[in-house]
Amino acid sequence: MSTSTLEPTLAHSTMKQTPIEIKNVTVIGAGTMGNGICHVFANHGYNVSMMDVSQDAMNRAMSTIAKNMDRQIAKQMMTEAEKEAALGRIATYTEMSEALKDADLVVEAATENIDLKMKIFESIDAHAPEKCILATNTSSISITRISSHTRRMGKVIGMHFMNPVPVMKLVEIINGYATDKETTNAVIELSKAIGKVPCVVNDYPGFISNRILLPMINEAILSLQEGVAGVEEIDTIMKLGMAHPMGPLQLADFIGLDTCYSIMNVLHMGFGNQKYAPATLLANMVQAGFLGVKSGEGFYKHVPGNKELIVSDRFATKQWNG
Ligand SMILES: NC(=O)c1ccc[n+]([C@@H]2O[C@H](COP(=O)([O-])OP(=O)(O)OC[C@H]3O[C@@H](n4cnc5c(N)ncnc54)[C@H](O)[C@@H]3O)[C@@H](O)[C@H]2O)c1
């Protein structure tokens, strides 16, 4: 059911024409990534249909979008009137068939679970207009495998946004084995039209971003596990020595240790190479529920409202300092 006004298509000044015309974007899943994706499309003049399983989830998403737009207003990146217009372009739905009625593009950003995504894509394929492009924001699941659950493999593509979506410039575009050129070109042009920088890669485990990032994080965890250095030392070396804005262990806490573990497992299984085996310490922390920011503790302690970096007591002892 729609809870906010869907305005007539008002072309925003930054909206560009693409060979396949995209005006109406449906985003499935209104969590961390879904609300950011809706925010960016609405900001750039697209009609956005946001769909999640409950109205509560969408109310939370709309309030997050409004708060993030307020930050942009404070930084003079948008005006109050532009915020109201952008929010007015987002309609919310709990029924997939309604949310997809006029979609030119779907971006699926639901929970990272392979069985769930297969079911969602079967349903999207059944309800979306024939010409509609089906994109997924998956971090690690094969685009080709997802596309095999549709009758339009050529129109299925990876559109991997980075977190936080309104801030991060990159969209990693992943061509499945059967993705057609027209679809890739449309998604490249669309990414540019929403102010992002597209990079096209092929469909191999972890694509490029996570194939390179996650083994680095895993290596940092292995170094900690072996007592080569402590949490602070590992992160300081990578920040000050390699000019990374944040150390790999802090980043792992932000991504979520369960997500890191699951992506390492995808790489390990996908390549069948021992070099991708997740660190035992990572597995133990996940099994014990120490997941980083989302659970309040990982390599660091995370107290809401406190941005200070406090190493978890478990790693603050001498034994972790070699
Ligand atoms: N969080 C990140 O940093 C990040 C970065 C890049 C890509 N991703 C990918 O983006 C996707 C979403 O991740 P997230 O972090 O936003 O997760 P999240 O848990 O914050 O949100 C997922 C949302 O999907 C909804 N959902 C579950 N089943 C659904 C269904 N059947 N229909 C509609 N909605 C449904 C949930 O209710 C929830 O609101 C995943 O594929 C993830 O791998 C995440």
The ligand as a Tripos MOL2 file, in Angstrom:
@<TRIPOS>MOLECULE
LIG
   44    48     1     0     0
SMALL
NO_CHARGES

@<TRIPOS>ATOM
      1 N1         25.5760   -3.3820    4.8160 N.am      1 LIG1
      2 C1         26.5520   -3.2010    3.9440 C.2       1 LIG1
      3 O1         27.5850   -2.5660    4.2510 O.2       1 LIG1
      4 C2         26.3950   -3.7150    2.5290 C.ar      1 LIG1
      5 C3         27.2330   -3.1910    1.5300 C.ar      1 LIG1
      6 C4         27.0470   -3.5990    0.2030 C.ar      1 LIG1
      7 C5         26.0730   -4.5400   -0.0970 C.ar      1 LIG1
      8 N2         25.2920   -5.0680    0.9050 N.ar      1 LIG1
      9 C6         24.2410   -6.0320    0.5170 C.3       1 LIG1
     10 O2         22.9820   -5.3500    0.5110 O.3       1 LIG1
     11 C7         21.9340   -6.2610    0.8560 C.3       1 LIG1
     12 C8         21.1720   -5.7010    2.0340 C.3       1 LIG1
     13 O3         22.0510   -5.5490    3.1260 O.3       1 LIG1
     14 P1         21.7010   -4.5840    4.3540 P.3       1 LIG1
     15 O4         22.9650   -4.3940    5.0950 O.co2     1 LIG1
     16 O5         20.9130   -3.4210    3.8850 O.co2     1 LIG1
     17 O6         20.7470   -5.5560    5.2050 O.3       1 LIG1
     18 P2         19.6600   -5.1450    6.2960 P.3       1 LIG1
     19 O7         19.5380   -6.3240    7.1840 O.co2     1 LIG1
     20 O8         19.9750   -3.8240    6.8950 O.co2     1 LIG1
     21 O9         18.2980   -4.9790    5.4450 O.3       1 LIG1
     22 C9         17.6960   -6.0300    4.7630 C.3       1 LIG1
     23 C10        16.2100   -5.6960    4.6130 C.3       1 LIG1
     24 O10        15.6300   -6.6830    3.7550 O.3       1 LIG1
     25 C11        14.3170   -6.8890    4.2270 C.3       1 LIG1
     26 N3         13.7670   -8.1410    3.6960 N.ar      1 LIG1
     27 C12        13.9970   -9.4110    4.1010 C.ar      1 LIG1
     28 N4         13.2390  -10.2600    3.3710 N.ar      1 LIG1
     29 C13        12.5390   -9.5150    2.4890 C.ar      1 LIG1
     30 C14        11.5930   -9.8070    1.4760 C.ar      1 LIG1
     31 N5         11.1940  -11.0590    1.2410 N.pl3     1 LIG1
     32 N6         11.0690   -8.7980    0.7670 N.ar      1 LIG1
     33 C15        11.4460   -7.5120    1.0090 C.ar      1 LIG1
     34 N7         12.3460   -7.1680    1.9490 N.ar      1 LIG1
     35 C16        12.8770   -8.1550    2.6790 C.ar      1 LIG1
     36 C17        14.4720   -6.8990    5.7400 C.3       1 LIG1
     37 O11        13.2180   -6.7160    6.3830 O.3       1 LIG1
     38 C18        15.4450   -5.7250    5.9410 C.3       1 LIG1
     39 O12        14.7490   -4.5080    6.1220 O.3       1 LIG1
     40 C19        22.6140   -7.6110    1.1110 C.3       1 LIG1
     41 O13        22.5600   -8.3760   -0.0680 O.3       1 LIG1
     42 C20        24.0530   -7.2200    1.4500 C.3       1 LIG1
     43 O14        24.9630   -8.2400    1.1500 O.3       1 LIG1
     44 C21        25.4140   -4.6630    2.2150 C.ar      1 LIG1
@<TRIPOS>BOND
     1     1     2 1
     2     2     3 2
     3     2     4 1
     4     4     5 ar
     5     4    44 ar
     6     5     6 ar
     7     6     7 ar
     8     7     8 ar
     9     8     9 1
    10     8    44 ar
    11     9    10 1
    12     9    42 1
    13    10    11 1
    14    11    12 1
    15    11    40 1
    16    12    13 1
    17    13    14 1
    18    14    15 2
    19    14    16 1
    20    14    17 1
    21    17    18 1
    22    18    19 2
    23    18    20 1
    24    18    21 1
    25    21    22 1
    26    22    23 1
    27    23    24 1
    28    23    38 1
    29    24    25 1
    30    25    26 1
    31    25    36 1
    32    26    27 ar
    33    26    35 ar
    34    27    28 ar
    35    28    29 ar
    36    29    30 ar
    37    29    35 ar
    38    30    31 1
    39    30    32 ar
    40    32    33 ar
    41    33    34 ar
    42    34    35 ar
    43    36    37 1
    44    36    38 1
    45    38    39 1
    46    40    41 1
    47    40    42 1
    48    42    43 1
@<TRIPOS>SUBSTRUCTURE
     1 LIG1         1 GROUP 0 **** ****
